[in-house]
Amino acid sequence: MPDHILIYVIVILNALCQLMLIWSLKTLGRRRLRYMAFAAALPLTLALVMRVLVYAGLIHGRLAEQSQVEHLLTQAVSILLIAGPWLATAAAVLYRGNRKLREAALA
């Protein structure tokens, strides 16, 4: 299997894992769907944008041919592909904890 396909498989499995974790946070109500949408949309959008940039010729597809700026952009997007769903999960967990603290303070 080509490397770029394996990378997409890893990103998809990571996003699915984070979606399951967010889904298990039952106390979020409707906000849970927003966090799930963010966790799914961020890697999908980033992968699509990078593919469009490569297809349009704005960024070289091979890492060896990239300039330093293109390489930094590729690294940043790569980090966000994996970290994006994790950030959405962390935000959902922190929101739930903050919500519980506010409810306890009001009671």
Stockholm file with secondary structure:
# STOCKHOLM 1.0

chainA/1-107         MPDHILIYVIVILNALCQLMLIWSLKTLGRRRLRYMAFAAALPLTLALVMRVLVYAGLIHGRLAEQSQVEHLLTQAVSILLIAGPWLATAAAVLYRGNRKLREAALA
#=GR chainA/1-107 SS CCHHHHHHHHHHHHHHHHHHHHHTCGGGTTHHHHHHHHHHHHHHHHHHHHHHHHHHTSSCSSGGGCCHHHHHHHHHHHHHHHHHHHHHHHHHHHHHHHHHHHHHHHC
#=GC SS_cons         CCHHHHHHHHHHHHHHHHHHHHHTCGGGTTHHHHHHHHHHHHHHHHHHHHHHHHHHTSSCSSGGGCCHHHHHHHHHHHHHHHHHHHHHHHHHHHHHHHHHHHHHHHC
//
